[in-house]
Amino acid sequence: MSAASRSITPGPVQSAHCRYLLRLGDTSLVLGQRLAEWVGHSPALEEDLGLANLSLDLIGQARLLLSYAGELEGQGRDEDALAFLRDAPAFLNMTLAEQPNGDFGRTIVRQCLLDAWQLEVYAGLADSSDRRLASIAAKAIKETRYHFRFSSGWLVRLGDGTEESHRRVQEALNELWRFTTELFAADEVDDALAAAGVAPGLAELQPRWSARIDEVLQEATLVRPAPVPYQWHGKRGVHTEYLGHVLAEMQHLQRTYPGAQW
């Protein structure tokens, strides 16, 4: 059976509303964890602090979204249980978020692509019929605007910088672009939430994301890669090998000492 045809229903049965929240929360959580890996290793102190702040913002967004998802699930799992006590197949993050950091330029490419996506998603969610989700989005979009300024600014500096920096970020863009198709590949969860007025339709968001990215790429003198067939299913629980490594580090303390408190 191919990955695309599997029915992914890990753990307790979850409503479409709950699964949508998990997709958003897991994406922010995993991306935040990836950025945290840079603390103490960034090219300069300012970038070290900048990436750390982005990481904290993303983990804060994940806490709000996962807490809400746990309430909707009704199985007694709070934000900590959802973050630290699920295995990789139960995570529903976008595949792009779990990709390795690589060098600083690769991290910036990944961040910029996801920042632009989250900007459009949260802008759409600000008008959600779910007022609690709309409130979370209203807070998150303020943070995400800063994230995008940070990542797009660096992408321009690197892309329109030296021959070496340009080559590296173009190679990273070429490699990571294949994961962007998943960001706008709607399934039954996306369709159900859009029909209920809870979430924006992905077809509406894609042109705005694309225009935002094209503007940055043009300024950065980077070439937009050609589209590739959709073959990634992180938001359905089918991940690349890298998620397991991220979770092993992130969940180590809680798994080793269940219920540990500071």
C-alpha positions as CSV (number, residue, x, y, z in Angstrom):
1,M,0.0,0.0,0.0
2,S,1.4,3.4,-0.9
3,A,1.8,6.2,1.7
4,A,-0.8,8.3,-0.1
5,S,-3.5,5.6,0.2
6,R,-3.0,4.8,3.9
7,S,-5.7,5.7,6.3
8,I,-4.0,7.5,9.1
9,T,-6.0,7.5,12.4
10,P,-3.4,7.3,15.2
11,G,-4.5,7.3,18.8
12,P,-8.0,8.4,19.9
13,V,-10.5,9.2,17.1
14,Q,-10.3,12.9,16.4
15,S,-12.7,15.3,14.8
16,A,-11.8,17.3,11.7
17,H,-11.7,20.4,13.9
18,C,-9.3,18.8,16.3
19,R,-7.0,17.5,13.6
20,Y,-6.9,20.9,11.9
21,L,-5.7,22.4,15.2
22,L,-3.1,19.7,15.6
23,R,-1.8,20.4,12.1
24,L,-1.2,24.0,12.9
25,G,0.1,23.4,16.4
26,D,2.4,20.5,15.4
27,T,3.9,22.6,12.6
28,S,4.7,25.4,14.9
29,L,6.0,23.1,17.6
30,V,8.3,21.1,15.3
31,L,9.5,24.3,13.5
32,G,10.2,25.9,16.9
33,Q,12.2,22.9,18.0
34,R,14.2,23.1,14.8
35,L,15.1,26.7,15.4
36,A,16.0,26.0,19.0
37,E,18.7,23.7,17.7
38,W,20.5,26.9,16.5
39,V,20.8,28.4,20.0
40,G,24.5,28.8,20.7
41,H,25.4,27.8,17.1
42,S,24.2,30.8,15.0
43,P,26.6,32.8,12.8
44,A,26.5,35.8,15.2
45,L,25.0,36.7,18.6
46,E,22.2,38.8,17.0
47,E,21.1,36.0,14.8
48,D,21.3,33.6,17.8
49,L,18.9,35.7,19.7
50,G,16.7,36.3,16.7
51,L,16.2,32.6,16.0
52,A,15.7,31.9,19.7
53,N,12.9,34.5,19.8
54,L,11.3,33.0,16.7
55,S,11.5,29.6,18.4
56,L,9.8,30.9,21.5
57,D,7.0,32.5,19.5
58,L,6.3,29.3,17.6
59,I,6.3,27.2,20.7
60,G,3.9,29.7,22.4
61,Q,1.6,29.4,19.4
62,A,1.8,25.6,19.6
63,R,0.8,25.7,23.3
64,L,-2.4,27.6,22.5
65,L,-3.3,25.4,19.6
66,L,-2.5,22.1,21.2
67,S,-4.3,23.0,24.4
68,Y,-7.4,23.8,22.4
69,A,-7.0,20.6,20.4
70,G,-6.8,18.6,23.6
71,E,-10.0,20.0,24.8
72,L,-11.8,19.2,21.6
73,E,-10.4,15.7,21.6
74,G,-11.9,15.1,25.0
75,Q,-9.5,12.3,25.9
76,G,-7.8,14.2,28.8
77,R,-4.6,15.0,27.0
78,D,-3.3,18.5,27.6
79,E,-0.7,20.4,25.6
80,D,2.2,18.6,27.3
81,A,0.8,15.1,26.6
82,L,0.2,16.0,23.0
83,A,3.7,17.5,22.6
84,F,5.7,14.9,24.5
85,L,3.7,11.6,24.5
86,R,2.8,11.1,20.9
87,D,4.9,9.1,18.5
88,A,5.8,10.4,15.0
89,P,2.8,8.9,13.1
90,A,0.4,10.8,15.4
91,F,2.1,14.2,14.6
92,L,0.3,16.1,11.8
93,N,2.9,18.9,11.0
94,M,3.7,20.0,7.5
95,T,6.6,18.0,6.2
96,L,8.6,21.1,5.4
97,A,8.9,22.0,9.1
98,E,10.7,18.8,10.1
99,Q,13.5,19.1,7.5
100,P,17.0,19.5,8.9
101,N,18.5,22.9,9.5
102,G,21.5,22.4,7.3
103,D,23.5,25.6,7.1
104,F,22.1,29.0,8.1
105,G,21.0,29.8,4.5
106,R,19.0,26.5,4.3
107,T,17.3,27.3,7.6
108,I,16.4,30.8,6.3
109,V,14.8,29.3,3.1
110,R,12.7,26.9,5.1
111,Q,11.7,29.6,7.5
112,C,10.7,32.1,4.8
113,L,8.6,29.6,3.0
114,L,6.7,28.6,6.1
115,D,6.5,32.2,7.5
116,A,4.7,33.3,4.3
117,W,2.4,30.4,4.6
118,Q,1.5,31.0,8.2
119,L,0.9,34.7,7.5
120,E,-1.8,33.8,5.0
121,V,-3.3,31.1,7.2
122,Y,-3.5,33.3,10.3
123,A,-4.9,36.2,8.3
124,G,-7.6,33.9,7.0
125,L,-8.3,32.5,10.5
126,A,-8.7,36.0,11.9
127,D,-12.3,35.9,10.4
128,S,-12.9,32.3,11.6
129,S,-16.4,31.4,12.9
130,D,-14.5,29.8,15.8
131,R,-13.9,32.8,17.9
132,R,-11.3,31.1,20.1
133,L,-9.3,30.1,17.0
134,A,-9.7,33.6,15.6
135,S,-8.3,35.0,18.9
136,I,-5.2,32.7,18.7
137,A,-4.7,33.8,15.0
138,A,-4.9,37.5,15.9
139,K,-2.1,37.1,18.4
140,A,0.0,34.8,16.1
141,I,-0.2,37.0,13.1
142,K,1.6,39.8,14.9
143,E,4.5,37.5,15.7
144,T,4.5,36.0,12.2
145,R,4.8,39.4,10.5
146,Y,8.1,39.8,12.4
147,H,9.2,36.3,11.6
148,F,8.6,36.9,7.9
149,R,10.5,40.2,8.0
150,F,13.4,38.4,9.6
151,S,13.5,35.5,7.3
152,S,12.8,37.4,4.0
153,G,15.3,40.0,4.9
154,W,18.0,37.4,5.4
155,L,17.0,35.6,2.2
156,V,17.5,38.8,0.3
157,R,20.9,39.4,1.9
158,L,22.1,35.9,1.2
159,G,20.6,35.6,-2.3
160,D,21.8,38.9,-3.5
161,G,25.1,38.6,-1.6
162,T,28.2,36.8,-2.5
163,E,28.5,34.2,-5.2
164,E,28.8,31.5,-2.5
165,S,25.8,32.7,-0.4
166,H,23.7,32.9,-3.6
167,R,24.6,29.4,-4.7
168,R,23.9,27.9,-1.3
169,V,20.4,29.4,-0.8
170,Q,19.4,28.6,-4.4
171,E,20.4,25.0,-3.8
172,A,18.4,25.0,-0.6
173,L,15.4,26.5,-2.4
174,N,15.6,23.9,-5.1
175,E,15.7,21.1,-2.6
176,L,13.0,22.4,-0.2
177,W,10.6,23.6,-2.8
178,R,9.1,20.1,-3.4
179,F,7.6,20.3,0.1
180,T,5.6,23.4,-0.5
181,T,2.9,21.6,-2.6
182,E,1.6,20.1,0.6
183,L,0.9,23.5,2.1
184,F,-2.0,24.0,-0.3
185,A,-3.1,20.4,-1.0
186,A,-6.6,20.3,0.5
187,D,-8.1,17.1,1.9
188,E,-11.3,16.2,3.7
189,V,-10.2,18.0,6.9
190,D,-9.4,21.3,5.1
191,D,-12.6,21.1,3.0
192,A,-14.8,20.4,6.1
193,L,-13.4,23.3,8.1
194,A,-13.6,25.7,5.1
195,A,-17.2,24.7,4.5
196,A,-18.0,25.4,8.1
197,G,-16.4,28.9,8.0
198,V,-13.8,27.8,10.5
199,A,-10.7,27.9,8.2
200,P,-9.9,29.7,5.0
201,G,-9.9,27.7,1.8
202,L,-6.4,26.7,0.8
203,A,-7.1,27.5,-2.9
204,E,-7.7,31.1,-1.8
205,L,-4.4,31.3,0.1
206,Q,-2.1,29.8,-2.5
207,P,-2.0,32.8,-5.0
208,R,-1.3,35.3,-2.2
209,W,1.5,33.1,-0.8
210,S,2.9,32.6,-4.2
211,A,2.9,36.4,-4.9
212,R,4.6,37.1,-1.6
213,I,7.3,34.5,-2.2
214,D,7.9,35.7,-5.8
215,E,8.4,39.2,-4.6
216,V,11.1,38.1,-2.1
217,L,12.8,35.8,-4.7
218,Q,13.0,38.5,-7.2
219,E,14.6,40.9,-4.8
220,A,17.0,38.1,-3.7
221,T,17.9,37.3,-7.4
222,L,16.8,33.7,-6.8
223,V,15.0,31.5,-9.4
224,R,11.7,30.0,-8.4
225,P,12.0,26.2,-8.9
226,A,9.6,24.4,-11.1
227,P,6.6,22.7,-9.4
228,V,6.8,19.0,-8.6
229,P,4.1,16.4,-8.0
230,Y,2.7,16.2,-4.5
231,Q,4.1,13.3,-2.6
232,W,4.4,14.4,1.0
233,H,1.8,13.6,3.7
234,G,3.1,15.0,7.0
235,K,-0.3,16.5,7.8
236,R,-1.8,13.0,7.5
237,G,0.9,11.4,9.7
238,V,3.2,10.1,7.1
239,H,6.6,11.7,7.7
240,T,10.2,11.8,6.5
241,E,12.8,10.1,8.6
242,Y,13.8,13.4,10.2
243,L,10.7,13.8,12.4
244,G,11.7,10.8,14.6
245,H,15.1,12.4,15.3
246,V,13.5,15.7,16.3
247,L,11.0,14.0,18.6
248,A,13.6,11.8,20.2
249,E,15.5,14.9,21.4
250,M,12.4,17.0,22.2
251,Q,10.7,14.2,24.2
252,H,13.6,12.6,25.9
253,L,13.2,14.1,29.4
254,Q,9.4,13.5,29.6
255,R,9.7,9.9,28.3
256,T,12.6,9.1,30.6
257,Y,11.0,10.7,33.7
258,P,7.2,10.6,33.1
259,G,5.4,13.4,34.9
260,A,8.5,15.2,35.9
261,Q,8.0,18.7,37.1
262,W,10.5,21.5,37.7
